[in-house]
Amino acid sequence: MTGELEGGDKWRWIYRTGLHGQCPRCGEGKMFRRWLKVSDQCEACGLDYDFAAPDDGPAFFSLCFVAFPLLFLVVWFEVALNPAWWVHLLTSVPLMIIPCLLVLQPIKGWLVASQYVNKAQEAGTGALWAGLNAREKHARAKGELVSESDA
């Protein structure tokens, strides 16, 4: 499906599949097995998610586009009303934390879909990542490796 996409269609596909947590190849399967854990592969088309490496991107974008603007609201609240510290604890803290957490999965999905559709990887690291992923899968199959997602 993604092979024939270009221009605006490509970006609409990335947003639709990424923000909804769907497979970026077929648009059918689920991208996540848990809240922020990317599946090993798509249950519909078998896409292997070894390429997915959004790293700290979701947290960065959440802070930049959600927390930073909300910070102005919290500062205004402090300056305009000068509430007690416990009022901030009941209002400002949830106002900062909850929206940041809610957008993490859609942002991570968008980043993974972008990586797949744009065939993104660091220059010259394709063979290195393939070797590392193959070694990890082999060790996991033999029961020698327990990753944080298995624990």
Disulfide bonds with the S-S distance in Angstrom:
none
